[in-house]
Amino acid sequence: MAQDSVDLSCDYQFWMQKLSVWGQASTLETQQDTCLHLAQFQEFLRKMYEALKEMDSNTVFERFPTIDQLLAKACWNPFILAYDESQKILIWCLCCLINKEPQNSRQSKLNSWIQGVLSHILSALRFDKEVALFTQGLGYAPVDYYHGLLKNMVLSLASELRENHLNGFNTQRRMTPERLASLSRVCVPLITLPDVDPLVEALLVCHGHEPQEILQPEFFEAVNEAILLKKISLPMSAVVCLWLRHLPSLEKAMLHLFEKLISSERNCLRRIECFIKDSSLPQAACHPAIFRVVDEMFRCALLETDGAPEIIATIQVFTQCFVEALGKENKQLRFALKTYFPYTSPSLAMVLLQDPQDVPREHWLQTLKLISELLREAAEDQTHGSRRGPLESWFLFIHFGGWAEMVAEQLLRSAAEPPAALLWLLAFYYSPHDGRQQRAQTMVQVEAVLGRLLAMSGSSSLSARDLHTAAGQGTETDPRAPAQQLARRLLLHFVLWAPGGHTIARDAIALMAHTAEITHEIIGFLDQTLYRWDRLGIESPRSGKLARELLKELRTQV
Amino acid sequence: MESLLQHLDRFSELLAVSRTTHVRTWDPVTVRRALQWARYLRHIHRRFGRHGPIRTTLERRLHNQWRQEGGFGRGPVPGLANFQALGHCDVLLSLRLLENQALGDAARHYLVQQLFPGPGVPDADETLQESLARLARCGSAVHMLRFNGYRKNLNLQEDSLMKTQAELLLERLQEVGKAEAEGPARFLSSLWERLPQNNFLKVIAVALLQPPLSPRPQEESEPSIHKTPGEGSQALVHWLLGNSEVFAAFCRALPAGLLTSVTSRHPALSPVYLGLLTDWGQRLHYDLQEGIWVGTESQDVPWEELHNRFQSLCQAPPPLKDKVLTALEACKAQDGDFEVPGLSIWTDLLLALRSGAFRKRQVLGLSPGLSSV
């Protein structure tokens, strides 16, 4: 408590100084500085109120002799009065100074003075004499018409902005850059006032004719903050304009999304989908510039976490939401695919962007083969200066979970000889860095595992241990190695699909999951598979039920 | 219902008193009661906002009070003049009391405590606190927009300050018209005597150019409560036509373009406007030495202004334009149908208008063919 009180005194000095410099915030510098400090000042006011409300008027002045000056200065700064709840808290503070029973003339004078300040705060509509006389003459008080007046001013400014935007040639009616900048500063404290939304929208969407950005960064930051905290609702076009004009806002929006994803329950794709859709980023990403920035941030996240499966899953869900949003866009306004994936061949991009839902089931195998071919071509492209190559190709491929996760399933579900293209694709997906020889070896191993598993699929009595051996597990290799991961996948797919699989599922998993990490991996797999099955409707009731039960059980274990 | 009406009466009295020094006698109990009554009426407003009969009854009562206090011609408008005002009667009362110097210390202290109880205090009237905070916030918003972004719109009818004043005027006129058929005329006359006239005239012009009043959101569900919109405009037109000195000032003070728009929109005004212009024109005589038309007295409208107005009228869409030209031709004929300048002001005006139009067509690159002038 004592420390708090010392802090308060320090803060008090700081804010007293600031307020003195700001005055009525009539210059560019004072306005900018005020905008930067609005939130902190409000916090300070709250703390002051908490301290003041415990004291009576005399004690207040003993503790803070210049409190009246501080509060008065704050009241004369319209930016402060316009911000969020500051005006309310200021009033509360002022009320703490009132003497209930004034003993002398000084205290009476103080009471009158406070009353004057309160009136000032509440009678904020100070106008030309003529307007005031007119409205009074009609019998209206400001409370009757302030709302209509604000609306008229906002709409008038918004339409002026729109005209300015469209009327490039009429220099007489242009809005000067200074006025635009000034308007954007003035909007900073007002962002969360719904009446001002049309003006905010117009400022974002109408970008005038200067080559450089005129609007103040504080404005963009304030709008972005309000959007992320859901304190303002703007149409998508305005949000896109914001993110296009002010890159830090877009980055902040992505980071905000990442934070939400990190702090939420692990391995729940449905929830991830909710967060992603909620962030408006997929719709915004329909604009290629935004897509590229978002993609770049995903790539960085992937590199930093060394290819963490959670990030891959997030990228897949995001891309799926993005493709959905793209589909809803006006066909005429669509950008070419090349603008989203400039380093990819158009044919590959087109194939990958197809939703498996839209492709007839019989053609899935064919599509995967085509993907494999094109991808292999890109991945093995050694031409100097080419932006293709294994890592780029792999990064592209992992976007499309619908296809990427289908490969293993397709391989297991067909009794025929596994096509080399699919084997390659699977090996590539799990281990993009491999050289030709290594990959060829992996392909051979996978083929062998598939063979063994398929041989066992017919038998009615399976043993978990047999399965385990068939999948090549239990050797001394590092369980985190891609090949082991791949083997686990095949095993799990098998367990879910094979007729006898459900009886040994739990044993098989128990054998596999000897670390928490692997358990999480299995949970992730189950969640993702169920999510995918839901979307594509390829679930069989028995497999679905089994998967759900397993998922539930495993979740309680970690 | 009767008790509700009595409540209303008593609260109106209270509201009127809250501005006077009579509040010196008020103690915290009185203040509490006043605030309670206000809260009750606000609740009534919320409850019966969509209930036609009750609304109408309450409104009629309020209008009766207004009429009794001196009718719509004399005296100030009471604080509660319509049903709408009940929605924030607590704010009205609170602000009046706050600003009243005569309120005693104890009562004032109690009032302030009630208005601003602080965060999360139980039993407090949270809505009143929020309303007051919002008023302060929006007031600041208006202030900032006014001094940092607002620019007076040269097109008066689009200027937001003018528009707001015009909307208020039309609203009031509509109410007064509902309360009493002759109300608007008397009301407007009293305003003319009391208010700054220049601003008033501008507001009237802007009001006459407003699109028809759309019903306010709360009242949307009961269209029968409003008569057809545009009543306010009609009242204005009638009043202007019935008050020649006002109309003369109206035509004198306002810019040509604005008057043209007004007259186009309200054809009833055009004969009188034209009549005025004709009168003004006839007061001018030709000064042979200077070669221009001048007036005899200082308040005579000079040639340039006259020309300006006619020019503006000739740019209006028909039928106004045609009416104007017909009138001019008729005046010219009356004067003797001269073609030579310097003999009849109407001839000269028509000549000036034609050449002005000709020049304009040249500038615009149109063919110098038969202009419609």
Interface residues (C-beta under 8 A of the other chain):
Chain A: S26 Y49 K53 P78 F79 L81 A82 E85 Q87 K88 I91 W92 C95 I98 N99 K100 E101 P102 S108 N111 S112 Q115 L118 S119 I121 L122 S123 A124 L125 R126 F127 D128 K129 E130 V131 L133 F134 T135 G137 L138 G139 Y140 A141 P142 V143 D144 Y145 Y146 H147 G148 L149 L150 N152 M153 V154 L155 S156 L157 R179 S182 L183 R185 V186 L190 L193 D195 V196
Chain B: P76 V77 P78 G79 A81 Q84 A85 H88 V91 L92 L95 L98 E99 Q101 D105 A106 R108 H109 V112 Q113 F116 G118 P119 Q129 S131 L132 A133 L135 A136 R137 C138 G139 S140 A141 V142 H143 M144 L145 R146 F147 N148 G149 Y150 R151 N153 E158 D159 S160 L161 K163 T164 Q165 E167 L168 L169 R172 L191 R194 L195 P196 N198 N199 F200 V203
